[in-house]
Amino acid sequence: MTNRPRLGCLFEIVETVVLTLIIFLAIQTFVAQPYRVEQGSMERTLEPDQYVLVDKLTPRIEPYQRGDVVVFAPPAGYERAGGAPFIKRVIGVGGDTVEIRNGEVIVNGKPLAEPYLFADAPGDPPEPTVATQESWTVPAGELFVLGDHRAVSEDSRTFGTVPISSVIGRAWLRYWPVNVFGVLQTPTYR
């Protein structure tokens, strides 16, 4: 066993810390990022103070789809203290027509089955979806997003569609608290 000079040992420690930081920043910038849910707009699916892992990599390969839960920068005029990102569910993608009629969401002329909607208690019917506008056409490169708890959600009904360029990524794993750990399911729509 050789005695290393103290300077050599210190250099190794600094080198390890710097490499760890570089790897951490690369992963958080390009692959995945933790996100703390701050709003109640996704209730029952995601509760305030839960943590999710946001996938930044696969949206570069596979485009966002209806049913995905996405995290995005708040639209102009909707920033909260600290500019916390929003988290909502994708309802329409570029080219879709989204309508809200009689409390129901209709995409491209077909009613949307939404088993994830907030209800006061299990077995209760969800609250109807209401909006001041009846119809939206989603431009290419944008998404129409709604919260699962529609009564408390600021979403595309109020601020319009969201440019894909402002989307941080797709929420896919709820990891904290541990008792709710699991992959977020994306519903399949007809």
Protein Blocks (a to p, Z undefined) as FASTA:
>chain_A
ZZddfklmmmmmmmmmmmmmmmmmmmmmmmoccdddfbfklgoklcghiacdddfklmmm
mccdehiacdddddehiacehiiacddddfbdghiacddeehiaceehiacddfkbccfb
ghiacdddddfbfbdcddehiacdddfblmlcccfklnopadfklpnbdcfbdfbdfklg
ccddddddZZ
